[in-house]
Amino acid sequence: MSTLQTWINQNSTNLDVVTPIKERACDALAAVLRSRPRRAKADSRVMRKGVERC
């Protein structure tokens, strides 16, 4: 059975593959979150703190 260090050295190229994919995924998520339509405050159904409730 090979040691962990040997396995890591042999598979170090995995990071070279995963890192760009991860960066693209993060960029895509950020773009989706930025482009999401924002709700108007008038449509908000959450009551403000301190508002009297009947």
Secondary structure, DSSP 8 states (H G I E B T S, - for coil): ---HHHHHHHTTHHHHHHHHHHHHHHHHHHHHHHHS----GGG--S--TT----
